[in-house]
Amino acid sequence: MATNPEITKLYAGLSGISLLPETFELGEGVAISRSYAHFMAPFLMAFSPAIPGKPHPAPWKAAKGGLHIDITAELFLPTDVRAAPLDRLNTIWWIVALLRLKRSSSIFVPVVSTERFSSIPAIQEEPELWPVEIYTRRLFLCGEEFPSVGTDELEWVRIHWPRAAELLSDENFSVAFQALDSCIWNSNPSLALVAVWGALEKLFSASHQELSFRVSANIASFLEPAGRNRFKHFKYVKGLYDHRSKAAHGEQSVSTTALIETYNIARSTLIKMIETHHVPSRAELEAILFGDCIIPENKDLPPQ
């Protein structure tokens, strides 16, 4: 009988990460620890149709290639823990997505288990193993395939993961966050760039008129105080938006540099919203643009 992930403890296997502490408590019983397992998915072929409910008949032949992923850490989620409004599997996604946002887009979860990976070889019962993020193509936007993750990044996740999930109830934030997080699974930089700018437009534009100016001005005003740096940031962001327009209309292939710089702009805006626990409204963005409003810093953070 299949196990329901909503009513059992879960262990998420993480790849693309070099965890510096042996283990780290993330609050509410959630913990991340070093581990090891190897996820294998060889490609096989059969040559006769299967009878309903039965496997394909022999012979089977191995095809070249397949998936081979080293798991180097595991995230433990106790039975009764979830980040509202998410279910438990999406709570794992949320915590790991925050780690991707803060540290590196290289980190991903190929499999979730009902047992610790280190204990599986010795137990009698079969664990439930759910394949999750096993896309065959991806973009590495942070330059490291196995980035080291230390206590600074983990402490940031610990502080923010439970309460920041409430921001997902804001449609603009939710769509933007998911668009940025999922763009790494796109093998085409042009399509990824359009997706990232779609996320920024969702957060920083109320209309389809003068998108380039309005979005760039709102982002610069949100990230920089009034002054010369804000204007320089506006011109920088507007230059990146020009790459988005060319990608959307198929005028040229997008440089990886333009994609990475745009990704980092979007990353900075989401991190600030998470740290202030606030998604600015259209009225607030207009007020900030003209120096009439200040987004609070670290608004009502829970005690550390």
N, C-alpha and C positions, 0 to 999 in steps of 0.2 A: 504494500500500500504506500502510495507516495506521501512524503512528509510535507506538511504545510509550513512554509517558511515564516508564517505569522505566529506560530506557536512553538518554535524550537530555537535553541541557541544557534547562532550562525558564525562561521569563520570565513572571511573573505580572503582569498589568496591574492597578494599584490605582486605585480611585476613592474620592472622599470624603476626600481627603488633600491637604494642602499641605505638601510636604516642604521643610524649611528648608535642610539641607545639600544640595549638589549630588549627593553620593553618600556612603554610609556602609557600612563593612564590618561585617558581622554575624557573622563567624567562619566557618571551614571553607570559605572561598571564596564564601559567600553574601553578597550585597550588595543594597542598595536604592538606587535612583537616580531622579532626576527624569526624566520622559519625557512624551510626549504621543501619544495616539491617540484616535479617536472610535469608539465601539462603536455600531452602528446595527442595529436590527431592525424594519424597517417591517412593518406588517400587510398581508397580501395575501389575496385570495379567488379561488378557482377555482370553476367551476360545473358541471363534469362529472367523473365518477369517473376515477381514474387506472388505466391498465393496469398490472398488477404489474411492478415494476422500472422504470417510466417516470414522468415528472412528470405532473401534471394537465394536460390540454390547455388551450390558450388558448380564450377570453380570460381573463386575470387582471386583477383590479381592486384598486386600493389602497383599504384601509379607513383610517379616521381613526385617529390615534394611532400607537403603536409605542414601542420602547425607544430612547433616545438617551442615551449615557453617555460622559462625558469621562474618559479615563484620564490621570492626572497623575504617576504614578510606576510603576516596575517593580521587581519583586523577582527577582533572579537566583539560580537554584539549579543549581550545577554537576552534571555527569552522575552522579558517584558519591556524592552527599550525600543522606542521609535521616536523619530523627530516629526512631530505633527507639522503639517498635514500629510506626511508621507507614510507609506507602508514600510515594512522592515527591509525589504530588498532595496527600495529606493532610499532608505536611510543610509544604507551602505554606500549607494551611489553618491549621496549628498556629502558624506564625510570625505570620501575619496576625491570627489570633484572639488571640494574646498582645498584639499591638499594639492591637487593639480593647479588650482588657481594661485595658491600662495607660493608653491615651490617649483613645480615642473609639470608640463603637459605629458611628459613621458610615462607617468605613473598610471597604471590601469589594473583592472580586476578581471582576469580571465575566468575565474571559477569561484563559486561559493560552496562551502561544505557545511554539513551538520556536525562534523567532528574536527578536532585539531589535526592539522596535517601530519604532525609528528607522531600522533597516536594511531593513525589509520592502519599502518602495517601490522599492529599488534592486536587489534580488536577483532572480535568474531563477527559482529553484525556489519552489514554493508552500509556505508555512509551514503547519504544523498549528496550528489555533486551536480551543481547547476552551472553549465557554461554561461558566461555573461559577456564580457567585452573581448571577443575573439575575432575582431575584424582583421582581415589580411593586409589591408593597406592603411597607412596613417602618415600624418605629418609630424615631424619633430620640431616644435617651435621654440624650444628652450635650449637647444644645442647639446644636451646631454642625454644619452640613452639610459644610463643608470645613475641618476643624480643622488647625491648624499642628502639625507633628510635628518636634521638634528632637532634639538629641543626647542629652538626658537620657532620653527615652522609648526611643530607639533603643539606647542603652547598656544599659538594663534588659533589653530583648529579647535583645541580644547575650549578656549574662551568663547568661540563664536558658533560652533556647529549646532547646539540645541536651539538657541533663540533665533539665530539668523534664518533658520528654516521657515520662520513665520513670514519672511519677505517673499517666499514663493507664492503666497496668497495674492501678491500683487502681480497681475497678469504681465505687465511690462517687464518687471524684474525677472519673472519666471521664464518668459520667452527668451529674453536677452541672455540670461545665465545659461540656459540649455543650448542656445545657439552657439555661444562661445565655447562651452564645454564639448559640444559634439563636432565642432569644426575640425578637430584634430583627426577625425576618422575619414576625412575627405582627402583623397589622393591628389586632387586637382587644386593647386594654390589659388587659381582664379575664383573657383567656386567657394573655397574657404574664405577668401577675402570678402566676397559678396555677403556670405553668411555673417561674418563678424560685423560688417557695416550695417547689416540688417538689425543686429542686436543693438548697436549704438543708436540707430534711427528710432528703434522702439522706445528707447529711454529718453532721447534728447530732441525729438521733433514731434510737434503736434499736427503738422500738416505736410503736404507733399510739395509745397511751394518753397523755393529758395532753400532746398535741402542742404546743399553744400555749405552755404553761409550759416544757416541756423544751427545745424548740428555741430559744426566746427566751433561756432561761437559759444554754444551752450556747454560743450565739453570743456573748452578752455576756461570758461567762467567757473565751472564746477570744480576743476582741479587746481586752478591757480587764483591767488588773491588779485585784486585789481592792481594794475600797474603794467610795466613794460614786459614782464615775463608772461603775463596773460596774453598780450598781443602776439608775442613771439610764439607762444603755444598755439594760438589760433591759426597763425600762418602755417605752422608745422602740421597741425591736424588737417587743415584744408588741403595742403599738398598731398597728404595721404588719401584724402577723399577723392582726389582726381584719379588715383590708381583704381579706386573702387569703380568709378564711372567707366573707365576704360575696360576693366574686367567684365562689368555687367553688359557692355555692348560689344564684347568680343574684339576690341580694337588691337589688343596685344596681350601676350602672355605676361603674367604678373611676376615681378621679382619676389624672391623669398624675403628679401629685406623689407619690402613694403608690407607684406603679410605679417611678418614678425613685429614690426613697429606698430601696426594697427592693432594686432592682438594685445600688445602691451598697453596701448591706450585703453582698450576695452577692459583689460584686466585691472588697471588702476581705478577705473570708475566703479567697477563691481566691488573691489576691495574696500573702497571708501564707503560705499553704501552699506556694506556688511559691518564695517567698523563703527559707523554712526547709527546703524540700525534704522536707516531712513532712505526711502526712495523719493527724490524730489519731484514735486508736482510740476506741471507745465507753468503754473503761476509762479512757483518758487524759482524755476529756472530763468524766467523772464526778469524776476526781481534781482536775482544774483547778477544777471548780465548788466543791469544798470546800477549795481552797487547798493541795493536796498535790502538784501537778505543774506544771512550767513547760515550755512548748513552747520548744525551743531557737530562737534567732534566727540567721538566715543559716547554717544548719547545713551544714557541709562544702561551702561554695561553691567552685567551681573558681577558680583564680587569674585575676585580671582583667588 
